[in-house]
């Protein structure tokens, strides 16, 4: 029995999908614990590229059980499309290898309508939401008017709740946001076949996990986004609507904290961010453009270009503390190849003070200036290397410095997009067992 959690340590897009896909080989069950389809995990398997939004990355491995926890907000239309798209590409997906928590909340058309209308009204003051209805769905959950998967498969309850919610939502649409209302009948008609399609997948995920642990199985937990998009601990309000930190696993699937042994923090070898919000180490010069193009830094869900900058050890130290990281996984190290010099942000200066952790006040963070260390780069290609000691000496010095600054050892290094282009130094499942 062993439980391993994979989390992002930056602002998302760290390469969690590839790491989860790699570790799934050693796991029996893969569980998604929070977020929605506003995030995409890109996986490269041989010549094939897969982008997953809701289904855990482990689905690409035969014989693995995948579960979507109650902490995830689920758009039934997107889930159905994702299942059918995978099947069309020869990936078997069915109730035998995919389970959906009966307690997960549903994203409905009025959530997406509300999301887009609000962003349009804010104009330049928008926070850069994807418009997928994630935030409004979590709002309804906390307001105790949310509709769960278990409600969807009961037509009478589903109809009652949709009609009740639209009374308030349509008033808001028409009289405040000045957008067209939504007729309840439209939702009920389109969602009846969705309910029939999804019903076989519905299960009690918490019980499924308990049974798996009782059988001595290895479980891998994956989240979406990154630590600094956390609704409580991130750069609020430029954050997501859920908690991507490791502690969220417990409430997001129904698991006691004493069951978790290893927490792997995914770190891109530089830093990226999508949408608005402060970014102290951002590069707006030709190096930033080079990282964006060479790293393929465009959102898997929206296609939006990612802002790029040097590695920020300040946010990594905070992530190590907030998640209780046991190891780091460095991704996209190969993207830095060819740079003469590489910088690491080790702290910030603000108002003649030196800050070594992120300030909560957004105005302060926006005014912070990065403190940099400069390290010699490397020109040797990394993609064929499979041992850390075989990396160029300057690369090893860069990695050693990251470990010193964060005080967490590196357990995995990715030197290319493919599964095989990975140095697995410490298998977290072997450490957890």
Secondary structure, 3 states (H helix, E strand, C coil): CEEEEEEECCCCCCCHHHHHHHHHCCCCEEEECCECCCCCEEEEECCEEEEECCCCHHHHCCCCEEEECCCEEEEHHHHHHHHHHHHHCCCCCCCCCEEEECCCEEECHHHHHHHHHHHHHHHHHCCCCCCCCHHHHHHHHHCCCCCEHHHHCCHHHHHHHHHHHHHHHHHHHHHHHCCCCCCHHHHHHHHHHHHHHHHHHEECHHHHHHHHHHCCCEEEEECCCCHHHCCCCCCCCCCCCCCCCCCHHHHHHCCCHHHCCEEEEEEECCEEECCCCCCCCECCCHHHHHHHHHCCCECCCCCCECEEECEEHHHHHHHHHHHCCCEEEEECHHHHCCCCEEEEEEEEEECCEEECCCCCCHHHHHHCEEEEEEEECCCCCCCCCCCHHHCCHHHHHHHHHHHHHHCCCEEEEECCCECCCEEECCCHHHHHC
